[in-house]
Amino acid sequence: MKVLALNCGSSTIKFRFFAFDGAEGGRGLAHGIVERFGDAAAVRFDAAGRPPLRATERIADHGTGVRRVVDWIGETVGRPEAVGHRIVHGGARFTAPAIIDDEVVATIEKLTPLAPLHNTPGLAGIRAARAVLDVPMVAVFDTAFHATLPEHARTYAIPRDLAERHGIQRYGFHGLSYRAVVARYAAIAAVPIERTRLIVLHLGNGASIAAVAGGRSLDTSMGLTPLEGLVMGTRSGDLDPAIVAHLVRAEGVTAETVDGWLNERSGLLGLSGRSADVRELLAAESTDARARLALDVFCYRARKYVGAYLAVLGGADAVIFTGGIGEHSPEIRARICGGLDWCGLTLDASRNDDTRAAEVLISRHDARLAAWVIPTDEERVIAEDTHAGLTSRTGGPR
């Protein structure tokens, strides 16, 4: 079975194409990204044994982008026989991958208000793929990994009738990333996943942290929506909920307006007043006090959560960094780990400084608590779940 894994963002389409042909795991055939929809979209496609495609093209939206991906794959390595889609919020309804039909699409759409910046492009990817391909498709949900959260970790202290009526609980996100990284750690460390205790930091424009024991999520920083938890590129993360009502009254605006401020104008961008990009803030912090404060708050919040999750787990085998910032920023990793010697985490400065987007132990060999960088691989999880779901349904590969 040849499986196309689609990971659609608001103005991007990331994809990987796998062949499941009897070998253990899928065999990667192609990958790529479409960035910045519009008249000057950047297209970067790669296939094994073929010249890479690097181009600027007019790609108006997800429909045009998915059609471009499918056409290129068909010309280079063959047509997809199945498609897997990353969907961020599955609510309480979807705790496992779901074969896509009209009812599944309608249910995902009902959940969109909980993650409008994420479910909306995911749905656009589904509709675009269904328009150009008549093959089975599977939705794979970020929230599903956190369905194992114990009741005391997923429950908000609000009136029970309100919570039940509106499905208000902590769902968690970045689940595909956590699954990929935890599985890789178990393989690298050569230990059964059931015996692992891990703290994983997925740090990117969206950022979260999870406490994972035996491959199961015990706690995570994001909640009902992706707004809770760590400071992010444009999201506030944790704050006093009374701030929303206060700003509604003080600014004379709606709650929806404040929600937009907290999701799109806060975080590193709001603190610095200049950028949501960690690289720009690191370059500016020596002369810009606001840039320096933004980074300090970002790293402090993450370090505080590491300490909290050590308590949740009763100690850990390793702290793992992944995501764009986690994989590529030695300085941020060092600042988060600074002051954690008390729990046995001491970085090897040379290995940390030299590590970008590679599987590397960055703590000292004699550290009681290991620190790793492990690049995430969400698209492989999407493809594997798609293949497994369709194979189990049919009793064999299609």
Buried (B, 14 or more C-beta within 10 A) or exposed (E): BBBBBBBBBEBBBBBBBBBBEEEEEBBBBBBBBBBEBEEEBBBEBBBEEBEEBEEEBEBEBBBBBBBBBBEBBEEBBEEBBBBBBBBBBBBEBBBEBBBBEEEBBEBBEEBBEBBBBBBBBBBBBBEBBBEBBEBBBBBBBBBBBBBBBEEEBBBEEEEEEEBEEEEBBBBBBBBBBBBBBBBBBBEBBEEEBEEBBBBBBBBBBBBBBBBBBBBBBBBBBBBBBBBBBBBBBBBBBBEEEEEBEEBBEEEEEEEEEBBEBBBBEBBBBBBBEBBBBBBBBBEBBEEBEBBBBBBEBBBBBBBBBBEBBBEBBEEBBBBBBBBBBBBBBBBBBBBBBEEBEEBBBBBBEEBBBEBEEEBBBBBBEEBEBBBBBBBBBBBBBBBBBBBEBBBEEEEEEB
